[in-house]
Amino acid sequence: MNLPYADTSIIVKSYLDEPDSAEADRVLRGLGGPLAYTPLHEVEVPNAVYLKRFRGEIELDQEREVLEALRRDLRAGLLRRPDFLDLRKVFVRAAVLAEKHSPQVGTRSLDLLHVAAALESGSADFVSYDLRQRKVASAEGLRVVPRTLKRKV
């Protein structure tokens, strides 16, 4: 199954009212189907929401609403776990990507893990606003969405 892969920040933007949330919603809706939701997302997306409450950016009730919306979307199939994803292969591929791209691009480990997970799960599309992540994804043959950015992130 070829599911588009979105990085955590764009998923979180689609569940909260933040700068670029409307754009994130438009981009994700434009994909026309469910998104891949991997074990990396299962840790990072809720944790990003918890960190927003820790920083005072959202309240407890907002945190609960977002987490419940995530669970609903998983049950409804809007977020879908890839049929098979071997995390060992994801980490091995991320290490290869690090050697190949990080000296020139400056990618972080988790960004490389997301690109590797997209590749290992068979995604053709990689949705991100992160410039470094986009460079690596594009260099590895993924179609980067959106095609252009309105501003540098």
C-alpha positions as CSV (number, residue, x, y, z in Angstrom):
1,M,0.0,0.0,0.0
2,N,1.5,3.4,-1.1
3,L,0.6,5.8,1.7
4,P,1.9,9.4,1.6
5,Y,4.3,10.1,4.5
6,A,4.0,13.3,6.4
7,D,6.6,14.5,9.0
8,T,5.4,15.1,12.5
9,S,5.3,18.9,12.4
10,I,2.8,19.0,9.5
11,I,0.6,16.4,11.2
12,V,0.6,18.4,14.5
13,K,-0.1,21.6,12.6
14,S,-3.2,20.0,11.1
15,Y,-4.6,19.2,14.6
16,L,-3.8,22.5,16.3
17,D,-4.4,26.2,15.4
18,E,-0.9,27.5,14.6
19,P,0.8,29.5,12.0
20,D,0.6,27.5,8.7
21,S,-2.2,25.2,10.0
22,A,-4.6,26.1,7.2
23,E,-1.8,25.5,4.7
24,A,-1.0,22.1,6.3
25,D,-4.7,21.1,6.1
26,R,-4.9,22.1,2.4
27,V,-1.7,20.2,1.6
28,L,-2.8,17.0,3.5
29,R,-6.3,17.1,2.0
30,G,-4.8,17.5,-1.5
31,L,-3.1,14.1,-1.1
32,G,-6.6,12.6,-1.4
33,G,-6.3,9.7,1.0
34,P,-4.9,8.4,4.3
35,L,-1.4,9.1,5.6
36,A,1.2,6.7,6.8
37,Y,1.3,6.7,10.7
38,T,4.4,4.7,11.8
39,P,5.8,3.8,15.2
40,L,7.9,7.0,14.9
41,H,4.7,9.1,14.6
42,E,3.2,7.1,17.5
43,V,5.9,8.4,19.8
44,E,6.7,11.8,18.2
45,V,3.2,13.2,17.5
46,P,1.7,12.8,21.0
47,N,5.0,13.9,22.5
48,A,4.9,17.1,20.4
49,V,1.5,17.8,21.8
50,Y,2.6,17.1,25.4
51,L,5.6,19.5,24.8
52,K,3.2,22.2,23.6
53,R,1.3,21.9,26.9
54,F,4.6,21.9,28.9
55,R,5.6,25.1,27.2
56,G,2.2,26.7,27.9
57,E,1.2,26.9,24.2
58,I,-1.9,24.8,24.8
59,E,-4.1,23.9,27.8
60,L,-4.9,20.4,29.1
61,D,-8.3,20.3,27.4
62,Q,-6.7,21.1,24.0
63,E,-4.1,18.4,24.6
64,R,-6.9,15.9,25.3
65,E,-8.9,17.0,22.3
66,V,-6.0,16.6,19.9
67,L,-5.1,13.2,21.3
68,E,-8.7,12.0,21.0
69,A,-8.9,13.4,17.4
70,L,-5.7,11.4,16.5
71,R,-7.3,8.2,17.9
72,R,-10.5,8.9,16.0
73,D,-8.6,9.4,12.8
74,L,-6.6,6.2,13.3
75,R,-9.9,4.3,13.8
76,A,-11.4,5.9,10.8
77,G,-8.4,5.1,8.6
78,L,-7.3,8.7,7.9
79,L,-4.0,7.8,9.6
80,R,-3.0,4.3,8.7
81,R,-0.2,2.1,9.9
82,P,1.8,0.7,7.0
83,D,1.1,-3.0,6.5
84,F,4.7,-3.9,7.3
85,L,7.5,-1.8,8.5
86,D,10.7,-3.4,9.8
87,L,12.2,-0.9,12.2
88,R,15.6,-2.5,12.0
89,K,15.7,-1.8,8.3
90,V,14.5,1.8,9.0
91,F,17.4,2.4,11.3
92,V,19.9,0.8,9.0
93,R,18.6,2.9,6.1
94,A,18.7,6.0,8.3
95,A,22.4,5.3,9.0
96,V,23.1,5.1,5.3
97,L,21.2,8.3,4.7
98,A,23.2,10.0,7.5
99,E,26.6,9.1,5.9
100,K,25.3,10.0,2.4
101,H,23.6,13.3,3.2
102,S,24.3,14.8,6.6
103,P,27.8,16.1,5.9
104,Q,26.2,18.4,3.2
105,V,22.7,18.9,4.4
106,G,23.0,18.8,8.2
107,T,20.0,16.6,8.9
108,R,19.1,15.5,12.4
109,S,18.7,11.8,13.3
110,L,15.0,11.8,13.7
111,D,14.6,13.6,10.3
112,L,16.6,10.8,8.7
113,L,14.5,8.2,10.5
114,H,11.3,9.7,9.0
115,V,12.8,9.7,5.5
116,A,14.0,6.2,6.0
117,A,10.6,5.1,7.3
118,A,8.9,6.7,4.2
119,L,11.3,4.8,1.9
120,E,10.9,1.5,3.8
121,S,7.1,1.7,3.8
122,G,7.0,2.3,0.1
123,S,5.7,5.9,0.2
124,A,6.1,7.9,-3.0
125,D,5.2,11.2,-1.4
126,F,6.9,12.9,1.5
127,V,5.1,15.9,3.1
128,S,7.3,18.3,5.1
129,Y,8.1,22.0,5.6
130,D,11.6,21.1,6.9
131,L,14.2,22.1,4.3
132,R,16.8,19.6,5.3
133,Q,14.3,16.7,5.4
134,R,13.0,17.8,2.0
135,K,16.5,17.8,0.5
136,V,17.2,14.3,1.6
137,A,13.7,13.0,0.6
138,S,14.0,14.5,-2.8
139,A,17.6,13.2,-3.3
140,E,16.3,9.7,-2.4
141,G,13.5,9.9,-5.1
142,L,10.5,10.8,-3.0
143,R,8.1,13.4,-4.4
144,V,8.3,16.2,-1.9
145,V,5.0,18.0,-1.0
146,P,4.3,20.9,-1.2
147,R,6.4,21.4,-4.3
148,T,7.5,24.9,-3.1
149,L,7.5,26.6,0.2
150,K,6.1,30.1,0.8
151,R,8.8,30.7,3.4
152,K,11.9,29.0,4.7
153,V,11.3,26.8,7.8
